[in-house]
Amino acid sequence: RYSNRQESKMFMGGIIGSITYEGELDEFYPLLKFCQEVHIGKATSFGLGKIKMD
């Protein structure tokens, strides 16, 4: 990302990939569903931080 205000490139590091959870998730499902709906993650104002459950 380039910042016009700072006139420099901005580093936007993070983790890209997927994770698999197995087992009893009933306790965590409401939280995971909430995170998916509001896109809780890093740099969400730039369209990043998406969480998707299958």
C-alpha positions as CSV (number, residue, x, y, z in Angstrom):
1,R,0.0,0.0,0.0
2,Y,1.2,3.5,-0.7
3,S,0.5,6.4,1.7
4,N,0.1,9.7,0.0
5,R,0.1,11.5,3.3
6,Q,3.4,10.0,4.3
7,E,4.7,9.7,0.7
8,S,6.0,6.2,1.2
9,K,5.1,2.6,0.9
10,M,3.4,1.0,3.9
11,F,4.3,-2.6,5.0
12,M,1.2,-4.7,5.5
13,G,2.5,-8.0,6.7
14,G,0.4,-10.8,8.1
15,I,-0.6,-14.4,7.6
16,I,-2.2,-15.8,4.5
17,G,-3.6,-19.3,4.5
18,S,-6.1,-21.6,6.0
19,I,-6.7,-23.5,9.2
20,T,-8.8,-26.5,9.9
21,Y,-10.5,-27.1,13.2
22,E,-11.8,-30.5,14.1
23,G,-13.8,-31.8,17.0
24,E,-16.5,-30.2,19.2
25,L,-16.9,-26.6,18.1
26,D,-20.3,-25.8,19.5
27,E,-18.9,-23.6,22.2
28,F,-16.9,-21.5,19.7
29,Y,-19.4,-21.4,16.8
30,P,-21.2,-18.2,17.8
31,L,-17.8,-16.3,18.1
32,L,-16.6,-17.7,14.8
33,K,-19.8,-16.8,13.1
34,F,-19.6,-13.3,14.4
35,C,-16.0,-12.9,13.2
36,Q,-17.1,-14.1,9.8
37,E,-19.9,-11.6,9.6
38,V,-18.0,-8.5,10.7
39,H,-14.7,-9.5,9.0
40,I,-12.6,-9.3,12.2
41,G,-9.0,-9.5,11.2
42,K,-6.0,-7.3,10.3
43,A,-6.4,-4.2,8.0
44,T,-10.1,-4.6,7.5
45,S,-10.5,-1.0,6.4
46,F,-8.4,-2.0,3.3
47,G,-10.7,-5.0,2.6
48,L,-8.4,-7.5,4.3
49,G,-9.0,-9.6,7.4
50,K,-11.7,-11.8,5.9
51,I,-12.7,-15.0,7.8
52,K,-14.7,-17.7,6.1
53,M,-16.2,-20.8,7.5
54,D,-17.3,-23.8,5.4
